[in-house]
Amino acid sequence: MKSSRIGVSSSDWIQLPAPTAWPLVLACGVTLAALGLVTSALVSFLGGALVLAGSLGWFTQVLPHEAQVRISVENVRFTASTTRPRVQHLRLDLPHRAVLPVEIYPIRAGVTGGIAGGIAMVIPALVYGWVVQRSIWFAVNLLGGAGVAHWRNPSAADIATFHWHGLIVATAIHAVTSVVVGLLYGAMLPMLPRRPILLGGIVAPLLWSGLLHSTLTLINPALAAHISWGWFLVSQLVYGIVAGLVVARAERIKSFSSLPAIARVGLETPGLIPSGRSEDER
């Protein structure tokens, strides 16, 4: 039988940093200051006051000297014993680990799906503009108005008129968003193998449409008032279904999550990657 003795220092006390609530006050101030951007300037003013108070209070805790407290300790000794002369270590290799997902979609599948979905969702948007607003530029200018600074409170006639700057901004926003969401589909759909079209084509568009509806009314109420959310949801569902179909039908590749990071960047790694030979062949 082997035994060992473990104990603490013979000192009767130790020094630790003094507890303080000022970091919590500072965090609450930053949160309120950001919340005031979409609610009221008074909320931002209150958040700024808490940020100032939290910063000053925290500084006084560490400058010019850190505040510390003494904590008394008790010298306790105990004996740990075992009947095993040696501890058996568990060896883990690749067959013992479940690396999920086993297969993933390549990046080009997400890009292709995003582009296809972005092109498809333009059709219901243009149909809505022509049938309801008698202008194919209505939906384009609504999207472009999110990035045009002087469109604070446009009228329906202004939105229905062609604007070259609105077209440029709308095209950029639509292209970037479509590709980014397509890449997200390529990353998420392998983790949802049973019903990728249901989850990626219907559930996900419903979730982000509801999120956008609730936030846009706070960020830009004038712009949100001109959006027909029924048609908006139709276009998002079209995007989700088309992008999901394109991504789901792409050929999967084996996941390299189990490989070391140095191997995933393409460097030679002799000895780091186990060979496929069995123990008998070695």
C-alpha positions as CSV (number, residue, x, y, z in Angstrom):
1,M,0.0,0.0,0.0
2,K,1.2,3.4,-0.9
3,S,0.2,6.6,0.9
4,S,0.9,10.3,0.6
5,R,0.2,13.4,2.8
6,I,-1.2,16.6,1.4
7,G,-1.6,19.8,3.4
8,V,-1.7,23.6,3.2
9,S,0.7,26.2,4.2
10,S,1.4,26.7,7.9
11,S,0.3,30.4,7.7
12,D,-2.9,31.3,9.5
13,W,-4.3,33.6,6.8
14,I,-4.0,34.3,3.1
15,Q,-4.7,37.5,1.0
16,L,-7.3,37.5,-1.7
17,P,-8.7,40.4,-3.8
18,A,-11.6,42.1,-2.1
19,P,-15.1,41.4,-3.4
20,T,-16.7,44.2,-5.3
21,A,-20.0,44.8,-7.1
22,W,-18.7,47.6,-9.4
23,P,-18.2,45.3,-12.4
24,L,-21.9,44.3,-12.2
25,V,-22.8,48.0,-12.1
26,L,-20.6,48.7,-15.2
27,A,-22.2,45.7,-17.1
28,C,-25.7,47.0,-16.3
29,G,-24.7,50.5,-17.5
30,V,-23.4,49.2,-20.8
31,T,-26.6,47.1,-21.4
32,L,-28.9,50.1,-20.7
33,A,-26.8,52.4,-22.9
34,A,-27.2,50.0,-25.8
35,L,-30.9,49.4,-25.1
36,G,-31.5,53.1,-25.2
37,L,-30.5,53.2,-28.9
38,V,-33.8,51.5,-29.8
39,T,-36.0,52.7,-26.9
40,S,-35.4,56.2,-25.4
41,A,-32.5,58.6,-24.8
42,L,-33.3,58.6,-21.1
43,V,-32.4,54.9,-20.9
44,S,-29.1,55.6,-22.6
45,F,-28.5,58.5,-20.2
46,L,-29.1,56.3,-17.2
47,G,-26.8,53.6,-18.7
48,G,-24.1,56.2,-19.2
49,A,-24.4,57.3,-15.6
50,L,-24.0,53.7,-14.4
51,V,-21.1,53.2,-16.7
52,L,-19.3,56.2,-15.2
53,A,-20.1,55.2,-11.6
54,G,-19.1,51.6,-12.2
55,S,-15.8,52.6,-13.9
56,L,-14.9,55.0,-11.1
57,G,-15.9,52.6,-8.4
58,W,-13.9,49.8,-10.0
59,F,-10.8,52.0,-10.4
60,T,-10.8,52.8,-6.8
61,Q,-10.7,49.1,-5.9
62,V,-7.5,48.5,-7.9
63,L,-5.8,51.9,-8.0
64,P,-3.4,53.0,-6.7
65,H,-3.3,49.7,-4.7
66,E,-5.4,46.7,-5.1
67,A,-7.9,46.2,-2.3
68,Q,-7.4,42.9,-0.5
69,V,-8.9,41.0,2.3
70,R,-7.4,38.5,4.8
71,I,-9.0,35.1,4.9
72,S,-8.1,32.8,7.8
73,V,-7.2,29.2,6.9
74,E,-7.0,26.1,8.8
75,N,-4.1,23.7,8.5
76,V,-5.7,20.4,7.6
77,R,-3.8,17.3,6.8
78,F,-5.2,14.0,5.4
79,T,-3.8,10.8,4.1
80,A,-4.7,9.4,0.7
81,S,-4.1,5.7,0.3
82,T,-4.7,3.2,-2.4
83,T,-4.2,-0.5,-2.9
84,R,-3.2,-0.1,-6.5
85,P,0.5,0.3,-7.0
86,R,-0.1,1.9,-10.4
87,V,-3.0,3.9,-11.9
88,Q,-4.2,2.6,-15.3
89,H,-4.6,5.4,-17.8
90,L,-7.5,5.3,-20.3
91,R,-6.2,5.7,-23.9
92,L,-8.6,7.4,-26.2
93,D,-8.2,7.2,-30.0
94,L,-10.5,8.1,-32.9
95,P,-12.7,5.0,-32.7
96,H,-13.6,5.9,-29.1
97,R,-14.8,9.4,-30.1
98,A,-18.0,10.4,-31.8
99,V,-17.2,13.3,-34.1
100,L,-20.4,14.8,-35.4
101,P,-21.4,15.5,-38.0
102,V,-19.6,12.7,-39.8
103,E,-20.2,14.3,-43.2
104,I,-20.6,18.0,-44.1
105,Y,-21.5,20.0,-47.2
106,P,-18.7,21.9,-49.0
107,I,-18.6,25.7,-48.9
108,R,-19.6,25.9,-52.5
109,A,-22.9,24.2,-51.7
110,G,-23.8,26.9,-49.2
111,V,-22.7,29.7,-51.7
112,T,-24.7,28.0,-54.5
113,G,-27.8,27.5,-52.3
114,G,-27.6,31.1,-51.1
115,I,-27.4,32.5,-54.6
116,A,-30.2,30.2,-55.9
117,G,-32.5,31.1,-53.0
118,G,-31.7,34.8,-53.4
119,I,-32.7,34.7,-57.1
120,A,-35.9,32.8,-56.3
121,M,-37.1,35.1,-53.6
122,V,-36.9,38.1,-56.0
123,I,-39.8,36.7,-58.0
124,P,-42.5,37.0,-55.2
125,A,-41.1,40.4,-54.2
126,L,-41.4,41.8,-57.7
127,V,-44.9,40.2,-58.0
128,Y,-46.0,41.9,-54.8
129,G,-44.6,45.3,-56.0
130,W,-46.4,45.0,-59.4
131,V,-49.7,43.6,-58.2
132,V,-50.2,45.6,-55.0
133,Q,-48.1,48.8,-55.5
134,R,-48.0,49.0,-59.3
135,S,-44.2,49.3,-59.2
136,I,-41.5,46.7,-59.4
137,W,-39.2,49.0,-57.6
138,F,-41.3,49.1,-54.4
139,A,-39.7,46.0,-52.8
140,V,-36.3,47.0,-54.1
141,N,-36.5,50.5,-52.5
142,L,-37.8,49.0,-49.2
143,L,-34.7,46.9,-48.9
144,G,-32.4,49.7,-50.1
145,G,-34.0,52.2,-47.8
146,A,-32.5,50.2,-44.8
147,G,-29.1,51.5,-45.9
148,V,-29.9,54.9,-47.3
149,A,-29.4,57.6,-44.7
150,H,-31.9,60.2,-45.8
151,W,-34.8,57.8,-46.2
152,R,-36.2,58.5,-42.7
153,N,-39.9,58.8,-43.5
154,P,-40.5,58.1,-47.2
155,S,-44.0,58.1,-48.7
156,A,-45.4,55.3,-50.8
157,A,-44.9,57.3,-53.9
158,D,-41.2,57.8,-53.1
159,I,-40.7,54.1,-52.5
160,A,-42.4,53.2,-55.8
161,T,-40.1,55.5,-57.8
162,F,-36.8,54.2,-59.2
163,H,-33.8,55.4,-57.3
164,W,-30.4,54.3,-58.5
165,H,-28.8,54.5,-55.0
166,G,-31.6,52.4,-53.6
167,L,-31.0,49.8,-56.3
168,I,-27.3,49.7,-55.5
169,V,-27.7,49.4,-51.8
170,A,-30.5,46.8,-52.1
171,T,-28.5,44.7,-54.5
172,A,-25.5,44.7,-52.1
173,I,-27.6,43.9,-49.0
174,H,-29.5,41.2,-50.8
175,A,-26.4,39.5,-52.3
176,V,-24.4,39.5,-49.0
177,T,-27.3,38.3,-46.9
178,S,-28.3,35.6,-49.3
179,V,-24.7,34.1,-49.4
180,V,-24.2,34.4,-45.7
181,V,-27.5,32.6,-44.9
182,G,-26.7,30.0,-47.6
183,L,-23.3,29.3,-45.8
184,L,-25.2,29.0,-42.5
185,Y,-27.5,26.4,-44.2
186,G,-24.5,24.5,-45.4
187,A,-23.2,24.4,-41.8
188,M,-26.4,23.6,-40.0
189,L,-28.2,21.1,-42.3
190,P,-25.8,18.3,-41.8
191,M,-26.7,18.5,-38.1
192,L,-30.4,18.1,-39.0
193,P,-30.3,15.1,-41.3
194,R,-33.9,13.8,-40.9
195,R,-36.0,16.7,-42.2
196,P,-33.6,19.4,-43.6
197,I,-36.2,21.0,-45.9
198,L,-38.8,21.3,-43.1
199,L,-36.4,22.8,-40.7
200,G,-34.3,24.8,-43.1
201,G,-37.0,25.8,-45.6
202,I,-40.0,26.5,-43.3
203,V,-39.0,26.7,-39.6
204,A,-35.9,28.8,-40.0
205,P,-37.7,31.5,-42.3
206,L,-40.6,31.6,-39.8
207,L,-38.2,32.3,-36.9
208,W,-36.1,35.0,-38.6
209,S,-39.2,36.7,-40.1
210,G,-40.7,36.9,-36.6
211,L,-37.5,38.3,-35.2
212,L,-37.2,40.9,-38.0
213,H,-40.9,41.9,-37.5
214,S,-40.4,42.5,-33.8
215,T,-37.1,44.4,-34.1
216,L,-37.8,46.5,-37.2
217,T,-40.8,48.1,-35.7
218,L,-38.5,49.5,-33.0
219,I,-35.5,50.4,-35.2
220,N,-37.4,52.0,-38.1
221,P,-41.2,52.1,-37.6
222,A,-41.7,54.2,-40.7
223,L,-40.1,51.7,-42.9
224,A,-41.8,48.7,-41.2
225,A,-45.2,50.3,-41.8
226,H,-44.7,50.0,-45.6
227,I,-43.8,46.3,-45.5
228,S,-46.5,43.7,-46.2
229,W,-45.4,41.0,-43.8
230,G,-47.5,38.3,-45.5
231,W,-45.7,38.8,-48.8
232,F,-42.4,39.2,-46.9
233,L,-43.0,35.8,-45.3
234,V,-43.8,34.2,-48.7
235,S,-40.5,35.4,-50.2
236,Q,-38.6,34.1,-47.1
237,L,-40.2,30.7,-47.4
238,V,-39.3,30.6,-51.1
239,Y,-35.7,31.4,-50.3
240,G,-35.6,28.8,-47.5
241,I,-37.1,26.0,-49.6
242,V,-34.9,26.7,-52.7
243,A,-31.7,27.2,-50.7
244,G,-32.4,24.1,-48.6
245,L,-33.1,21.9,-51.6
246,V,-29.9,23.1,-53.4
247,V,-27.7,22.5,-50.3
248,A,-29.4,19.2,-49.3
249,R,-28.8,17.8,-52.8
250,A,-25.2,18.6,-52.8
251,E,-22.6,15.9,-52.4
252,R,-21.3,15.6,-48.9
253,I,-17.7,15.3,-47.9
254,K,-16.1,13.7,-44.9
255,S,-15.7,15.9,-41.8
256,F,-12.2,16.6,-40.7
257,S,-13.1,17.8,-37.2
258,S,-11.2,14.8,-35.7
259,L,-7.9,15.8,-37.3
260,P,-5.4,18.1,-35.6
261,A,-5.5,21.8,-36.5
262,I,-2.2,21.6,-38.2
263,A,-3.5,18.9,-40.5
264,R,-6.6,20.8,-41.3
265,V,-4.6,23.7,-42.7
266,G,-2.8,21.4,-45.1
267,L,0.6,20.9,-43.5
268,E,2.4,17.6,-43.4
269,T,1.8,15.8,-40.1
270,P,3.7,12.5,-40.0
271,G,2.9,10.8,-36.7
272,L,-0.1,12.9,-35.8
273,I,-2.7,11.1,-38.0
274,P,-3.0,7.4,-37.2
275,S,-2.7,5.1,-40.1
276,G,-5.5,2.7,-41.1
277,R,-3.4,-0.5,-40.3
278,S,-4.5,-2.8,-37.7
279,E,-2.4,-4.0,-34.8
280,D,-1.8,-7.4,-36.5
281,E,-0.4,-5.7,-39.6
282,R,2.0,-3.7,-37.5
